[in-house]
Amino acid sequence: MAKKVFVSGCYDMLHSGHIAFFEEAALLGDLYVGIGSDATINKLKGRRTINTEQERLYMVGALKAVKEAFVNKGSGLLDFEEDLRELKPDIFFVNEDGHTPAKEELCNRLGIKYLVSRRIPHGNLPARSTTALRKECNIPYRIDLAGGWLDQPYVSKHYPGSVITISIEPDYEFNDRSGMSTSTRNKAIELWQTDIPAGDKEKLARTLFCYENPPGTEIISGSQDALGIVMPGLNRYDYRGSFWPETIESLYDTDILDWLEQHLYLISLTPRVQGYNVLSKTFINESNVQVLSNAASECWKAIMNKDLVKFGQTVRESFEAQTAMFPNMVDAEIMKDIKSYHNKALGWKLSGAGGGGYIILVSEKPVENTFKIRIRRT
């Protein structure tokens, strides 16, 4: 009797990458596909699907590699849990960018074999993703490597310091509110539609910052979000109690950017809990802010020297300084996930806070079940 193989995803704008994934999974047994509902995708991605759940269900179910397809009954990143318990598959098959510790843990509890595939296109076909097929997704995301929160005046007024960011090519469609500057990116899409326009990047970033934070805005987004999206490469922004940095240092050195890409690995986290508020408990003072500032300064030096051990250490120290000031950035479940990588990485941090984002690892060697990013060069 053939084994049951389960996969789950959005599968909007069906393309060759989806088909190759299904065909690879079907080699292991009868393939059952759980499809995220329109409501789930809208909540996770912050956008509507191009094709409705019924259209997506019809297309996926019509493929010869697929034994059966259905719309998942639940919501969130584990929207398939009820279906998984009912189906009782032998194997849960995921792509490397779809892996989360929560999925693996669920499978372990249910006695389901958990396998992680790599994104490998069929034959000589180009690599495809839904993100790449959506015109507006030419606009990048951003990751802050160290110093995050210093772009808020209520933090940097205590002690000046830097935020270090990299601009990320949209090879993946990162979840909404995942700490990848998705809210600012959505505003950039409203403003520019398809890509960052030509022109002075700092002036463009100011335009985006003002567009996202019009007069009367209660909670003002930090300017590192707008700057990190608009300015390619690696950037350092120096803050001293203001919303806009006093100085900006940009780096486009290919060797350093290649080095960063080689040693950064991402893992998805489960969504934030409802009612989450990172600001409900804080310890922002000169001493704590100085620790964050020093970690970011040392992180920049480590990157310039391509000192991997020091880079990992300072990323970790920056993250620890952040959580000392904003303890609600993490909870017991997130810390448990991070701890599972302590022996596999030199450093770690979160994108975002409270879940829904990604663990970012600094490692000398590839880390199993993670995915890589590309830094925008121009």
FENMO-V75979 format. One record per residue. N is the residue number from 1. PSI is psi in whole degrees, 0 to 359 (none if undefined). BURIAL is # if it has 24 or more other C-alpha atoms within 12 Angstrom, else .. D_LAST is the distance of its C-alpha to the last C-alpha in Angstrom with 2 decimals. Layout:
N:PSI:BURIAL:D_LAST ; N:PSI:BURIAL:D_LAST
//
This chain:
1:133:.:53.41 ; 2:147:.:49.64 ; 3:153:.:47.47 ; 4:128:#:45.69 ; 5:131:#:41.89 ; 6:136:#:39.98 ; 7:157:#:36.34 ; 8:145:#:34.90 ; 9:188:#:31.85 ; 10:306:#:30.68 ; 11:42:#:30.37 ; 12:149:#:29.17 ; 13:63:#:28.02 ; 14:130:#:29.67 ; 15:179:#:27.71 ; 16:331:#:28.18 ; 17:320:#:26.65 ; 18:315:#:29.41 ; 19:317:#:32.03 ; 20:321:#:31.14 ; 21:314:#:31.37 ; 22:317:#:34.73 ; 23:321:#:36.06 ; 24:317:#:35.24 ; 25:321:#:36.96 ; 26:342:#:39.91 ; 27:342:.:40.67 ; 28:348:#:41.92 ; 29:197:#:44.36 ; 30:128:#:44.84 ; 31:126:#:41.62 ; 32:130:#:41.75 ; 33:121:#:38.70 ; 34:128:#:38.41 ; 35:131:#:36.22 ; 36:137:#:34.85 ; 37:163:#:36.53 ; 38:319:#:34.87 ; 39:318:#:35.81 ; 40:314:#:34.32 ; 41:321:#:30.92 ; 42:321:.:30.86 ; 43:318:#:31.61 ; 44:319:#:29.13 ; 45:345:#:26.15 ; 46:27:.:26.93 ; 47:163:#:27.12 ; 48:154:.:29.68 ; 49:155:#:29.67 ; 50:315:.:29.35 ; 51:137:#:32.56 ; 52:166:#:35.47 ; 53:326:#:36.92 ; 54:323:.:39.79 ; 55:314:#:37.60 ; 56:320:#:35.56 ; 57:316:#:38.86 ; 58:313:.:40.30 ; 59:313:#:37.41 ; 60:317:#:37.11 ; 61:337:#:40.90 ; 62:349:.:41.26 ; 63:140:#:39.37 ; 64:338:.:41.77 ; 65:345:#:40.12 ; 66:124:#:40.90 ; 67:314:#:44.43 ; 68:144:#:44.09 ; 69:150:#:41.51 ; 70:160:#:42.02 ; 71:128:#:40.31 ; 72:142:#:40.18 ; 73:334:#:42.80 ; 74:201:#:41.00 ; 75:167:#:37.89 ; 76:188:#:34.92 ; 77:339:#:33.25 ; 78:41:#:36.77 ; 79:348:#:37.95 ; 80:1:#:39.58 ; 81:312:#:41.91 ; 82:318:.:45.06 ; 83:323:#:44.40 ; 84:317:#:43.84 ; 85:326:.:47.20 ; 86:318:.:48.94 ; 87:324:#:47.46 ; 88:58:.:47.89 ; 89:161:#:45.50 ; 90:328:#:45.69 ; 91:136:#:41.92 ; 92:120:#:38.91 ; 93:126:#:35.84 ; 94:156:#:32.26 ; 95:161:#:28.70 ; 96:327:#:26.99 ; 97:353:#:24.77 ; 98:357:#:28.02 ; 99:137:#:29.97 ; 100:149:#:31.34 ; 101:326:#:34.09 ; 102:320:#:36.11 ; 103:314:#:36.22 ; 104:318:#:37.30 ; 105:319:.:39.90 ; 106:315:#:41.29 ; 107:321:#:41.74 ; 108:319:.:43.45 ; 109:324:.:45.83 ; 110:359:.:46.65 ; 111:31:.:47.06 ; 112:133:#:44.29 ; 113:131:#:42.38 ; 114:119:#:38.67 ; 115:137:#:36.31 ; 116:124:#:32.52 ; 117:166:#:30.83 ; 118:154:#:27.43 ; 119:96:#:25.19 ; 120:116:.:26.38 ; 121:156:.:26.25 ; 122:132:.:29.54 ; 123:233:.:30.19 ; 124:12:.:27.55 ; 125:151:.:26.02 ; 126:155:.:22.31 ; 127:137:#:21.52 ; 128:149:#:21.86 ; 129:154:#:21.63 ; 130:321:#:22.79 ; 131:313:#:19.55 ; 132:336:.:17.65 ; 133:349:.:20.42 ; 134:118:#:20.20 ; 135:318:.:18.15 ; 136:345:#:17.44 ; 137:8:#:15.91 ; 138:341:#:12.50 ; 139:130:#:12.17 ; 140:172:#:11.29 ; 141:187:#:13.92 ; 142:152:#:14.12 ; 143:133:#:16.46 ; 144:125:#:18.24 ; 145:328:#:19.39 ; 146:152:#:22.07 ; 147:1:#:23.73 ; 148:141:#:23.46 ; 149:340:#:26.12 ; 150:348:#:25.82 ; 151:357:#:23.90 ; 152:125:#:27.26 ; 153:327:#:29.66 ; 154:350:#:32.62 ; 155:304:#:31.15 ; 156:348:#:29.67 ; 157:337:.:32.80 ; 158:327:#:34.66 ; 159:132:#:32.44 ; 160:156:#:29.05 ; 161:179:#:26.13 ; 162:150:#:22.46 ; 163:133:#:20.32 ; 164:123:#:17.58 ; 165:159:#:14.88 ; 166:143:#:12.03 ; 167:129:#:9.88 ; 168:127:#:11.26 ; 169:143:#:10.68 ; 170:58:#:13.92 ; 171:336:#:15.79 ; 172:155:#:18.80 ; 173:94:#:20.37 ; 174:145:#:21.09 ; 175:148:#:24.44 ; 176:144:#:24.93 ; 177:45:#:25.64 ; 178:10:#:24.34 ; 179:12:#:22.55 ; 180:21:#:19.06 ; 181:38:#:18.90 ; 182:323:#:20.20 ; 183:316:#:22.33 ; 184:322:#:19.62 ; 185:320:#:17.44 ; 186:322:#:20.57 ; 187:323:#:20.82 ; 188:323:#:17.27 ; 189:319:#:18.44 ; 190:320:.:21.59 ; 191:316:.:19.88 ; 192:349:#:17.12 ; 193:297:.:18.35 ; 194:328:.:15.63 ; 195:169:#:12.06 ; 196:125:#:10.52 ; 197:165:#:11.64 ; 198:156:.:10.48 ; 199:183:.:11.99 ; 200:118:.:12.54 ; 201:321:#:10.80 ; 202:320:#:14.01 ; 203:321:.:16.20 ; 204:319:#:14.56 ; 205:322:#:15.03 ; 206:319:#:18.58 ; 207:314:#:19.23 ; 208:318:#:18.39 ; 209:315:#:20.47 ; 210:324:#:23.34 ; 211:321:#:23.23 ; 212:334:#:23.61 ; 213:69:.:26.24 ; 214:165:.:28.55 ; 215:135:.:31.77 ; 216:355:.:34.16 ; 217:128:.:31.70 ; 218:310:.:33.72 ; 219:109:.:31.12 ; 220:127:#:27.94 ; 221:143:#:24.70 ; 222:146:#:23.08 ; 223:343:#:20.20 ; 224:336:#:18.11 ; 225:308:#:17.76 ; 226:315:#:16.21 ; 227:317:#:14.10 ; 228:329:#:13.04 ; 229:314:#:11.93 ; 230:322:#:10.23 ; 231:117:#:8.51 ; 232:171:#:5.72 ; 233:210:#:7.25 ; 234:133:#:10.94 ; 235:148:#:12.79 ; 236:124:#:16.47 ; 237:125:#:18.38 ; 238:120:#:21.98 ; 239:145:#:24.57 ; 240:69:#:28.16 ; 241:16:#:29.98 ; 242:163:#:27.74 ; 243:331:#:25.39 ; 244:141:#:22.61 ; 245:148:#:21.57 ; 246:322:.:23.17 ; 247:154:.:20.31 ; 248:131:#:16.65 ; 249:123:.:15.26 ; 250:146:#:11.60 ; 251:130:#:10.83 ; 252:17:#:8.11 ; 253:121:.:11.11 ; 254:319:.:11.00 ; 255:317:.:14.67 ; 256:318:#:14.57 ; 257:321:#:11.88 ; 258:319:.:13.90 ; 259:318:#:16.98 ; 260:313:#:16.15 ; 261:322:#:15.47 ; 262:332:#:18.72 ; 263:9:#:20.79 ; 264:133:#:19.93 ; 265:141:#:22.12 ; 266:146:#:22.84 ; 267:134:#:26.20 ; 268:147:#:27.09 ; 269:162:#:29.78 ; 270:161:#:32.50 ; 271:162:#:32.33 ; 272:153:#:33.45 ; 273:154:.:37.15 ; 274:144:.:38.35 ; 275:10:.:38.95 ; 276:137:.:36.49 ; 277:107:.:35.86 ; 278:338:#:33.89 ; 279:4:.:35.39 ; 280:345:.:39.00 ; 281:113:.:39.52 ; 282:157:.:37.71 ; 283:69:.:38.49 ; 284:112:#:36.29 ; 285:171:.:37.77 ; 286:317:.:36.99 ; 287:312:.:37.68 ; 288:321:#:35.47 ; 289:324:#:32.54 ; 290:321:#:32.88 ; 291:316:#:32.64 ; 292:315:#:29.34 ; 293:315:#:28.04 ; 294:320:#:29.22 ; 295:318:#:27.69 ; 296:319:#:24.19 ; 297:316:#:24.73 ; 298:329:#:25.93 ; 299:317:#:23.10 ; 300:316:#:20.56 ; 301:318:.:22.88 ; 302:321:#:23.18 ; 303:316:#:19.46 ; 304:325:#:19.36 ; 305:358:.:22.42 ; 306:44:#:21.33 ; 307:97:#:24.72 ; 308:317:#:24.69 ; 309:314:.:28.12 ; 310:322:#:27.41 ; 311:310:#:24.07 ; 312:318:#:26.00 ; 313:316:#:28.81 ; 314:328:#:26.85 ; 315:316:#:24.98 ; 316:316:#:28.49 ; 317:323:#:29.99 ; 318:316:#:27.48 ; 319:317:#:28.34 ; 320:325:#:32.03 ; 321:321:#:31.82 ; 322:312:#:30.28 ; 323:337:#:33.05 ; 324:324:#:35.66 ; 325:325:#:34.77 ; 326:76:#:34.08 ; 327:337:#:36.34 ; 328:359:#:35.88 ; 329:331:#:32.33 ; 330:160:#:34.10 ; 331:182:.:37.37 ; 332:323:.:39.59 ; 333:317:.:37.99 ; 334:316:#:34.43 ; 335:326:#:35.76 ; 336:317:.:37.66 ; 337:316:#:34.54 ; 338:317:#:32.69 ; 339:330:.:35.79 ; 340:347:.:35.90 ; 341:5:#:32.78 ; 342:325:.:34.07 ; 343:2:.:35.30 ; 344:354:.:32.22 ; 345:159:#:29.46 ; 346:338:#:29.01 ; 347:165:#:27.61 ; 348:156:#:26.98 ; 349:174:#:26.09 ; 350:147:#:25.84 ; 351:130:#:23.17 ; 352:194:#:25.27 ; 353:144:#:28.98 ; 354:12:#:32.20 ; 355:174:#:30.98 ; 356:350:#:28.93 ; 357:223:#:25.82 ; 358:144:#:24.95 ; 359:128:#:26.14 ; 360:120:#:23.32 ; 361:144:#:24.74 ; 362:121:#:23.96 ; 363:147:#:25.79 ; 364:324:#:26.39 ; 365:158:.:27.46 ; 366:141:.:26.51 ; 367:128:#:28.15 ; 368:141:#:30.19 ; 369:35:#:29.40 ; 370:173:#:25.90 ; 371:161:#:22.50 ; 372:163:#:19.08 ; 373:164:#:15.60 ; 374:137:#:12.09 ; 375:132:#:9.41 ; 376:130:#:6.05 ; 377:325:#:3.83 ; 378:none:#:0.00
//
